[in-house]
């Protein structure tokens, strides 16, 4: 149960980071955002 909860938290944080990065630097498409662990 705790593993699923941790995955959910990580997914939510990654989604928030990706959304923030996309809204922050839409012009910087050639380089991956630095605040995401995988650079997605």
ABEGO torsion letter per residue (X at the ends): XAAAAAAAAAAAAAAAAAAAAAAABAABAABBBAABAAGX
